[in-house]
Amino acid sequence: MFIIGERINSTRPKIQAAILSRDADSIVNEAKSQFDAGAAILDVNCAMGLDKEADDMEWVIGVIQNALPAAGICIDSPNHFAIEKALEAYKGKGEVFINSITAEPERIGRILPLAVKYKANLIALVMDSGGMPKTRWERKAIAEKILDSVRRAAFEPARLYFDPLVRPISTEPEQAKEFLAAIGLIKELGGVKTICGLSNISFGLPKRSLVNSIFLSIAMSRGLDAAILDPLDKNIASTFLTTQTILGRDEHCKNYLTAFRQGRL
Amino acid sequence: MFIIGERINSTRPKIQAAILSRDADSIVNEAKSQFDAGAAILDVNCAMGLDKEADDMEWVIGVIQNALPAAGICIDSPNHFAIEKALEAYKGKGEVFINSITAEPERIGRILPLAVKYKANLIALVMDSGGMPKTRWERKAIAEKILDSVRRAAFEPARLYFDPLVRPISTEPEQAKEFLAAIGLIKELGGVKTICGLSNISFGLPKRSLVNSIFLSIAMSRGLDAAILDPLDKNIASTFLTTQTILGRDEHCKNYLTAFRQGRL
């Protein structure tokens, strides 16, 4: 189980301003603080709706790998030109993720060859042109369809991360259970992994960090392999750590006790 | 899913003193505050190692039902005389639990007839004379053995609550996973329920309430039916409430939003 830090996202005004003004220090600060908090991979989103996404992506990735060559990146873009430019730009030593494809053939056709060529990991949202799945079974069926396409392109299933799509409990209360059950069903497809963006679960509710962290913990216990989240949220970070300890992934509770001594719990 | 409040326990010095001095107000305060915090059933433990357990039990139960006739009780005793006296004493309108039997025939032989006679619910620890189970499968096997005895006595399985026995992660890190997996395996036996005392999980660690609450949340998502815990621990209470909401047991997030407005999250 690992964390992808979500904070370098141009929908945040601070990040948007840093990208527009080419303020490298702000980007480096966001990158370092997330990396130090345990996010070995950093999501990068520059999709501000302007024409310069590919250039912005190239610049941000250059800034990150210059300061933090060990950090992996997660290229978060709807634009395959920007994705390719980012893949070319990245020379760091970490893992690379493309975020994301869906079951839509056009998007798979454009992105999958890039993932193969650059040996990137690939995040696949379990949705198709019919929209969002409702049940665990619809989620599994879409994942199966994507897995078929990916196998035909000789892409390794071990680098495929399915996102079963979290929905807000405030408006779709039955969806959390379907999401959680889908984690196991999708993993039974064999060799593939699961990932999720966390924060959607609490959309529309107060105390979002409380809901996000409890949901994270339950999803981890079902076998979630990775999560895209804010590692600087103390609630979430301490929940992540404690859940790892409870699930037997922290020998002699070492990480837990260290975090306690450092005031991080 | 419901909560049994654990605070009226004579291993706590404050409770021990209240029992010894027949200080009814202190017992009523503990009962009311737990009941108001959502524990419809109150565990009562008077086993101070003195000879007066049966009398103490009778007195405490009298005090509780006098002040709070709606509160159920959970008679927590190793002593079948004390259990019987408690069952006789209770005239409240809540549910009654006997805490607890194991697979040991002598204990089953003494307690089961009381549970049948007084129509009490029965908590069964999944252990036998061989001691604590290690694996999920040992837990299931012991539960099966207990269920057999119970069925022969014409005791309804729906009133049987198995406790798969939480062990401290600090000393037995692999046991939490076995416990969690055992919840589902035991419930597959059909018609029976599961329960656990929570706090053992964090024995020997700092920030116990953090560990307890995350473990509660994961166990709830696996189908745990009841938990014996401290409902006045804000961390645990808010985790319980939020997990119910996440698991789709809180229509329109009503309880969650009310708790937020009342500052209980």
Interface residues (C-beta under 8 A of the other chain):
Chain A: I169 S170 P173 E174 A176 K177 L180 I201 L205 P206 K207 L210 V211 I214 F215 S217 I218 S221 R222 S238 T239 T242 T243 T245 I246 L247 G248 D250 E251 H252 C253 Y256 L257 F260 L265
Chain B: I169 S170 P173 E174 A176 K177 L180 I201 L205 P206 K207 L210 V211 I214 F215 S217 I218 S221 R222 S238 T239 T242 T243 T245 I246 L247 G248 D250 E251 H252 C253 Y256 L257 F260 L265
